[in-house]
Structures are given as C-alpha cells and as structure tokens.
Amino acid sequence: MVLFKEVLKHTVNILAAVLFGAVAFVFTAYGLAYKSLPFIAEHFMTLIIVASSASASLVLAGIVFYLFQKQIPYKLILCTLIFLAIVGVVFFTICATGIITKINSIDALRVYIAGFGNMAVFLFILFCFLQVVVLPVPGSIAVAAGVALFGPLKCAIFSFIGIVTGSIVAFAIGRWVGYKAVKWIVGKEALDKWLQKLKNKDYLILSIMFLLPMFPDDILCFVAGLSSMTWGYFLVMIVVTRAISVASTSFSFGLIPFNTWWGILIWIVIAVLIGISFWLVCKYSDKIDNFIKTKLKLKR
C-alpha cells in the first residue's frame, strides 16, 4: 500500500509537469495559428518551434530535477509551466476574439470599444480591470482610448473604477495565493524569515512606485499582496495613488497635445522628471523610507 502511494505520488508530480507544458504549448500554438499580427504571420513557424522547444525543455528539466530529488528547482519549473499555461490560454482568447489587433493601437481600441454602443462604458471598465489582472497592455493605451471616447473627466472616473477593482483583486491573489505558492517552493520558515526582514520597509517605497508611471504598478499589486502591507493601508494607498495617476494621465492626454512644439516640450519635461524620480527612488529608497517614518513618528 505504501509503495502504491509512493508510485502514485511520483506519477502525479511528473504528469503535472507534462500536462501544464502541453497546455501551454497547445493554446499558444492555436493562438499563433490565427496570425493576428504581421510579426506572427511572418515568423509563424519560428515562433511555433520556439514555443515547442521551450515547453519541452522545461518539462524535461522539471522531470529530471524531480527524479534527482531537487525539489526547489522542480517546483519553480512547475510554477513556471502553470504560469505559461495561463498565459497561453489568455493569449489564445485574445487572438480568437480579435482583441489582440486592438490593444496595441489607441485608435483601433477606441473604435472597438465604441462599437458596443451603450455597453461601451461597461466594456471599457472591464478592459481596465483586465489590464491590471491579466492583459499585458500598457495602461496609457487604455486611458488614451478612453479620453478619445468619453473625455478626460469621464475617462478618469471609468478608468479609476476598473483599475482600482483590478488592483484589489491582484492584491488578494498575491496575499492568498502568492504566499502559499512561494511557501510551497522555498518553505514556510525561509519565507517568513525574509518577510520579517523586509517588514515595514515596503510601505513607502511601494506607495511611491504606484505614483510613478515607470514602475509596473499592476505587477506591484501582486507584490504588495505578498509583502507585509496590511489590507487597510493598501486600500487607502491604492485609492489615493490610483486617483492621482489616473486623473493626471487622463487630463494630460486631454490637455497636452502631441502635435505642437510646446506640447512635445511638455511631454519631454514630464518624461525627464519621471526619470529623475525613478532614479531617486531606486538610489535613496532606504533613506526616504526612514526619513518619512521618522517625521511621521512611525519608527519605534
């Protein structure tokens, strides 16, 4: 009986890698088969070969690591295969529905959303929500399309609803799923040890990152869920930072043109200021964190 359970356990672990590898490849291949973008149509066979080789290599590596009882590398590869399977399903979906031809073009996205008539508002909010959680789309594209459709004020409101809702869901995934996944890979003791070391050092830095457009704030929602940040702080922080970033982006697209010398100059100045802010946050993150906490009497 014990031997049977052991054999069953090993079989399930090996088949898990094979299954998720197969799902990742099959859905990616079917998505590529639509040849929705010129790049995909031109390099179709190359992309198929790359996708199949990557999937097969990861599956083989996972099986080898498992057979040699290297649990952490095996679990990392299995998590990668699961992630790729999810990405493959999403990729197939946006190819099959034709959305992939719209999401990288402001005008195409605007026309696509406008085509839904009275449902355009709800579709736009849903798109902003998905943009945070699953779609690899720059938020600026969605906002620019929203400004063209609804105007700066309504776009800011609709974007805020979708983006904040998506941010909360992403944080919940990071908090409830992310911790368990990382704990499964590295072990509870090791994970808790590092989270304790980082405790209370992530609040300010993450908050600043959400304000600066150069940081991948959608990914940061998942990271925040894995950090020591509390639900209460996250909800207040995400509402404030998203309100500022969404409003500033919406009204910037609505008021600052791209086809005049002074508009281009303003955008260049904004880009430079963002770049400087990005550098300052990266270089002086610990000092900024300690300074604010001291001033606000958060340090014990």
C-alpha positions as CSV (number, residue, x, y, z in Angstrom):
1,M,0.0,0.0,0.0
2,V,2.8,2.4,0.9
3,L,4.6,1.5,-2.3
4,F,1.5,2.2,-4.3
5,K,1.1,5.6,-2.8
6,E,4.7,6.5,-3.5
7,V,4.4,5.4,-7.1
8,L,1.1,7.3,-7.5
9,K,2.7,10.4,-5.9
10,H,5.7,10.3,-8.3
11,T,3.4,9.7,-11.3
12,V,1.2,12.7,-10.4
13,N,4.1,15.0,-10.0
14,I,5.7,14.0,-13.3
15,L,2.4,14.1,-15.2
16,A,1.7,17.6,-13.7
17,A,4.7,19.0,-15.5
18,V,3.8,17.2,-18.7
19,L,0.2,18.4,-18.5
20,F,0.9,22.1,-17.9
21,G,3.7,22.0,-20.5
22,A,1.2,20.6,-23.1
23,V,-1.5,23.1,-22.2
24,A,1.0,26.0,-22.5
25,F,2.2,24.8,-25.9
26,V,-1.2,23.8,-27.4
27,F,-3.0,27.1,-26.5
28,T,0.0,29.2,-27.6
29,A,0.1,27.3,-30.9
30,Y,-3.6,27.7,-31.5
31,G,-3.3,31.4,-30.7
32,L,-0.4,31.8,-33.1
33,A,-2.4,30.0,-35.8
34,Y,-4.7,33.0,-36.1
35,K,-1.7,35.0,-37.3
36,S,-3.4,38.1,-35.9
37,L,-0.3,40.3,-36.2
38,P,2.0,40.8,-39.1
39,F,5.0,39.7,-36.9
40,I,3.3,36.5,-36.1
41,A,2.3,35.8,-39.7
42,E,5.8,36.5,-40.9
43,H,7.6,34.3,-38.3
44,F,4.9,31.7,-37.6
45,M,7.0,28.6,-37.9
46,T,9.9,30.1,-36.0
47,L,7.5,31.0,-33.1
48,I,6.0,27.5,-33.1
49,I,9.5,26.0,-32.9
50,V,10.5,28.3,-30.1
51,A,7.2,27.6,-28.2
52,S,7.5,23.8,-28.6
53,S,11.2,23.8,-27.7
54,A,10.7,26.0,-24.6
55,S,7.8,23.8,-23.4
56,A,9.6,20.6,-24.0
57,S,12.8,21.8,-22.4
58,L,11.0,23.0,-19.2
59,V,9.1,19.7,-18.9
60,L,12.2,17.6,-19.4
61,A,14.2,19.8,-16.9
62,G,11.3,19.5,-14.4
63,I,11.2,15.7,-14.7
64,V,15.0,15.4,-14.3
65,F,15.1,17.7,-11.2
66,Y,12.2,15.7,-9.7
67,L,13.9,12.3,-10.3
68,F,17.1,13.7,-8.7
69,Q,15.0,14.9,-5.8
70,K,15.8,18.6,-6.4
71,Q,12.5,19.9,-5.1
72,I,13.0,23.7,-5.3
73,P,14.1,23.7,-8.9
74,Y,11.3,21.3,-9.8
75,K,8.7,23.4,-8.0
76,L,10.0,26.6,-9.7
77,I,9.7,25.0,-13.1
78,L,6.3,23.6,-12.3
79,C,5.1,27.1,-11.3
80,T,6.6,28.5,-14.5
81,L,4.7,25.9,-16.6
82,I,1.5,26.7,-14.8
83,F,2.0,30.4,-15.4
84,L,2.8,29.7,-19.1
85,A,-0.3,27.6,-19.4
86,I,-2.4,30.5,-18.1
87,V,-0.6,32.9,-20.4
88,G,-1.2,30.5,-23.3
89,V,-5.0,30.4,-22.6
90,V,-5.2,34.2,-22.3
91,F,-3.1,34.6,-25.5
92,F,-5.4,32.2,-27.3
93,T,-8.5,34.0,-26.1
94,I,-7.4,37.5,-27.2
95,C,-6.3,36.0,-30.6
96,A,-9.6,34.1,-31.1
97,T,-11.7,37.2,-30.2
98,G,-9.6,39.6,-32.3
99,I,-8.8,41.8,-29.4
100,I,-5.0,41.4,-29.9
101,T,-5.3,43.5,-33.0
102,K,-6.9,46.3,-31.0
103,I,-5.0,46.5,-27.7
104,N,-1.7,47.9,-29.1
105,S,-3.4,50.7,-31.0
106,I,-5.2,53.7,-29.4
107,D,-7.4,54.3,-32.4
108,A,-8.2,50.7,-33.0
109,L,-9.1,50.2,-29.4
110,R,-11.2,53.3,-29.4
111,V,-13.2,52.1,-32.4
112,Y,-13.5,48.6,-31.0
113,I,-15.0,49.8,-27.7
114,A,-17.2,52.4,-29.4
115,G,-18.7,49.7,-31.5
116,F,-20.5,48.3,-28.4
117,G,-22.8,51.4,-28.2
118,N,-24.4,51.8,-24.8
119,M,-22.3,48.9,-23.4
120,A,-19.1,50.8,-24.3
121,V,-18.7,52.2,-20.7
122,F,-19.0,48.7,-19.1
123,L,-16.6,47.2,-21.7
124,F,-14.1,50.0,-21.0
125,I,-14.3,49.4,-17.2
126,L,-13.9,45.7,-17.8
127,F,-10.9,46.3,-20.1
128,C,-9.3,48.5,-17.4
129,F,-9.9,45.7,-14.8
130,L,-8.4,43.0,-17.0
131,Q,-5.5,45.3,-17.9
132,V,-4.4,45.1,-14.3
133,V,-5.0,41.4,-13.7
134,V,-4.3,39.6,-16.9
135,L,-3.8,41.6,-20.1
136,P,-0.2,42.7,-20.9
137,V,-1.3,46.1,-22.1
138,P,0.2,49.5,-21.0
139,G,-2.4,51.5,-19.0
140,S,-1.7,54.6,-21.1
141,I,-3.2,53.0,-24.2
142,A,-6.5,52.2,-22.4
143,V,-6.6,55.7,-20.9
144,A,-5.8,57.4,-24.2
145,A,-8.6,55.5,-25.9
146,G,-10.9,56.3,-23.0
147,V,-10.1,60.1,-23.3
148,A,-11.0,60.0,-27.0
149,L,-14.2,58.2,-26.3
150,F,-15.6,59.8,-23.1
151,G,-13.4,62.9,-22.5
152,P,-10.9,63.4,-19.7
153,L,-13.3,63.5,-16.7
154,K,-15.5,60.5,-17.5
155,C,-12.4,58.5,-18.6
156,A,-10.8,59.2,-15.3
157,I,-13.8,58.0,-13.4
158,F,-14.4,54.9,-15.5
159,S,-10.6,54.0,-15.5
160,F,-10.5,54.5,-11.7
161,I,-13.3,52.1,-11.1
162,G,-11.8,49.4,-13.3
163,I,-8.2,49.9,-12.3
164,V,-8.9,50.0,-8.5
165,T,-11.1,46.9,-8.7
166,G,-8.4,45.1,-10.6
167,S,-5.8,46.3,-8.2
168,I,-7.7,44.9,-5.2
169,V,-8.2,41.5,-6.9
170,A,-4.4,41.4,-7.8
171,F,-3.5,42.2,-4.2
172,A,-5.9,39.5,-3.0
173,I,-4.3,37.0,-5.3
174,G,-0.8,38.0,-4.1
175,R,-2.0,37.7,-0.4
176,W,-4.0,34.5,-0.6
177,V,-2.3,32.6,-3.5
178,G,1.2,34.1,-3.8
179,Y,2.2,33.4,-0.2
180,K,1.1,29.8,-0.5
181,A,2.9,29.3,-3.8
182,V,6.2,30.8,-2.6
183,K,5.9,28.9,0.7
184,W,5.4,25.7,-1.3
185,I,8.6,26.4,-3.2
186,V,11.0,27.7,-0.6
187,G,9.4,26.5,2.6
188,K,7.5,28.4,5.3
189,E,10.4,29.0,7.6
190,A,12.6,30.6,4.9
191,L,9.8,32.7,3.5
192,D,8.7,34.0,6.9
193,K,12.3,34.8,7.8
194,W,12.7,37.1,4.7
195,L,9.3,38.7,5.1
196,Q,10.2,39.5,8.7
197,K,13.4,41.2,7.5
198,L,11.5,43.3,4.9
199,K,8.7,44.1,7.3
200,N,7.8,47.8,7.4
201,K,10.3,48.7,4.7
202,D,7.9,48.2,1.9
203,Y,5.0,50.6,2.7
204,L,6.5,53.9,1.5
205,I,8.5,52.5,-1.4
206,L,5.6,50.6,-2.9
207,S,3.4,53.7,-2.5
208,I,5.9,55.9,-4.4
209,M,6.2,53.2,-7.1
210,F,2.5,53.3,-7.6
211,L,2.6,57.0,-8.3
212,L,5.4,56.8,-10.9
213,P,4.4,55.5,-14.3
214,M,7.8,54.0,-15.0
215,F,7.1,51.2,-12.4
216,P,4.9,48.2,-13.4
217,D,2.2,49.1,-10.9
218,D,0.0,46.3,-12.0
219,I,2.7,43.7,-11.0
220,L,3.3,45.7,-7.9
221,C,-0.2,44.9,-6.7
222,F,0.7,41.2,-6.6
223,V,4.0,42.1,-4.9
224,A,2.2,44.2,-2.3
225,G,-0.1,41.2,-1.5
226,L,3.0,39.2,-0.7
227,S,4.6,41.9,1.4
228,S,3.8,42.9,5.0
229,M,1.4,45.6,3.8
230,T,-2.0,45.4,5.6
231,W,-5.3,45.4,3.7
232,G,-6.3,48.7,5.3
233,Y,-3.2,50.5,4.2
234,F,-3.3,49.0,0.7
235,L,-7.0,50.1,0.2
236,V,-6.3,53.7,1.3
237,M,-3.0,53.8,-0.6
238,I,-4.4,52.3,-3.9
239,V,-7.4,54.7,-3.9
240,V,-5.2,57.8,-3.4
241,T,-2.4,56.8,-5.7
242,R,-4.7,55.5,-8.5
243,A,-6.8,58.6,-8.3
244,I,-3.8,60.8,-8.7
245,S,-2.2,58.7,-11.5
246,V,-5.4,58.1,-13.4
247,A,-6.6,61.7,-13.2
248,S,-3.2,63.1,-14.2
249,T,-2.9,60.7,-17.1
250,S,-6.4,61.3,-18.3
251,F,-6.2,65.1,-18.2
252,S,-2.7,65.1,-19.6
253,F,-3.9,63.2,-22.7
254,G,-6.8,65.5,-22.9
255,L,-5.0,68.8,-22.5
256,I,-1.4,68.3,-23.7
257,P,-1.2,67.7,-27.5
258,F,1.3,65.6,-29.3
259,N,1.2,67.7,-32.5
260,T,2.6,71.1,-31.3
261,W,6.1,72.1,-30.3
262,W,5.0,73.2,-26.8
263,G,3.0,70.0,-26.2
264,I,6.0,67.9,-27.2
265,L,8.3,70.0,-25.0
266,I,5.9,69.5,-22.0
267,W,5.9,65.7,-22.6
268,I,9.7,65.7,-22.7
269,V,9.9,67.6,-19.5
270,I,7.4,65.2,-17.9
271,A,9.5,62.2,-19.1
272,V,12.7,63.7,-17.7
273,L,11.1,64.5,-14.3
274,I,9.7,60.9,-14.1
275,G,13.1,59.5,-15.0
276,I,14.8,61.6,-12.2
277,S,12.1,60.5,-9.7
278,F,12.6,56.9,-10.8
279,W,16.4,57.2,-10.2
280,L,15.9,59.0,-6.8
281,V,13.5,56.3,-5.5
282,C,15.9,53.5,-6.6
283,K,19.0,55.1,-5.2
284,Y,17.7,56.6,-1.9
285,S,14.8,54.2,-1.1
286,D,16.0,53.3,2.4
287,K,16.8,56.9,3.3
288,I,13.4,58.2,2.0
289,D,11.7,55.4,4.0
290,N,13.5,56.2,7.2
291,F,13.0,59.9,6.8
292,I,9.3,59.8,6.3
293,K,8.8,57.3,9.1
294,T,10.8,59.4,11.5
295,K,8.8,62.6,10.6
296,L,5.5,60.7,10.9
297,K,6.7,59.1,14.1
298,L,6.3,55.6,12.7
299,K,9.6,54.4,13.9
300,R,9.7,52.7,17.3
